[in-house]
Amino acid sequence: MSDEIQSSPNPGRDSSPPIVEFRSVSKWYGQVIGLNNLTLRLPSGVTGLLGPNGSGKSTLLQLATGQLRPSQGEVRVLDHRPWNEPGLNRYLGLCPEQDAFFEWMTGRAFLVNCGLLAGLGRRAAPEAAERALEKVNMTAAADRPIRGYSKGMRQRIKLAQAIVHDPIVLFLDEPLTGTDPVARRELIDAIIDWGSHGRTVLVSSHVFHEVQAVTRSIVLLNRGRLVAQGDVRQIRDLIDEHPHRIVLKSPRVRDLAAELVQHDDVVGVEFRRDDGAIVVETRVPDRFYSRLVDLALDGRTPIDEVYSDDDSLEAVFNYLVPT
């Protein structure tokens, strides 16, 4: 690349130049619009990218990482156009929503090869892989084939490959999907830590409370358009007027349901026949999520997976988006 790239010396300050910038960007696929005239400026630090499924979040991330070319407008990351700029990849990290592994590889071998592809040397790549494994708490399982990993372990390895080359900018697409409460807490802490050390992190999610756990700065997308950008407190009151629907999976799902209904912040529990999960409605999601970690650790009511339905976020968009 013609210009040296470095992280901003003043992360999070309004006077700093934007790390990621979209200038009147549109992207369409035939008759389908992925993004519609989006103008957006993101400084360093952690920013949450919120929107229901199909809102354009993945399209935005693919444009920012050079996987797609804008149909109209200009995308700049670290003041470079990411499309057809392979040198920029050394400074970017991407955790995609979909799995893309060589299943026969061990987690360690996968990360070493990712480091080599990112430009690290043969001595530096194994050392970087070890640091990334420690960061996502996967050292103990590093030498097992990826095909035997659980959903949560696969998410951790995806995050590890995104950071193995120590990028300046991280793009995380639904990074907490399918993780158990303990893994979720550890990954949230890791994301916060990356942002606090001068990195720029854009975290995509359709779950409001996942994003709120890592940052107060949010961007709301709907149908490819920017709905709102700013502090999370501006929409928190709107969201809390509606019950939050949280899905939990457990090998002892009835015991888990019996434990949860004892708490006054739980207003309902529904058993799903298709996958054996339960759907819990709560009006105090912060309290509910904090309790799940203790439940998962005590061993009496194990929790394999937890995620939120779209309902509460959709309700907010009903307020913000004119019909």
Secondary structure, DSSP 4 states (H G I P E B T S, - for coil): --S-----SSTT-TTSPPSEEEEEEEEEETTEEEEEEEEEEE-SEEEEEE--TTSSHHHHHHHHTTSS--SEEEEEETTB--TT-GGGGGGEEEE-SS----TTSBHHHHHHHHHHHTT--TTHHHHHHHHHHHHTT-GGGTTSBGGG--HHHHHHHHHHHHHTT--SEEEEESTTTT--HHHHHHHHHHHHHHHHTT-EEEEEES-HHHHHTT-SEEEEEETTEEEEEEETHHHHHHHTTSPEEEEEE-TTHHHHHHHHTTSTTEEEEEE-TTTS-EEEEES-HHHHHHHHHHHHHHSSS---EEEE-SHHHHHHHHHHS--
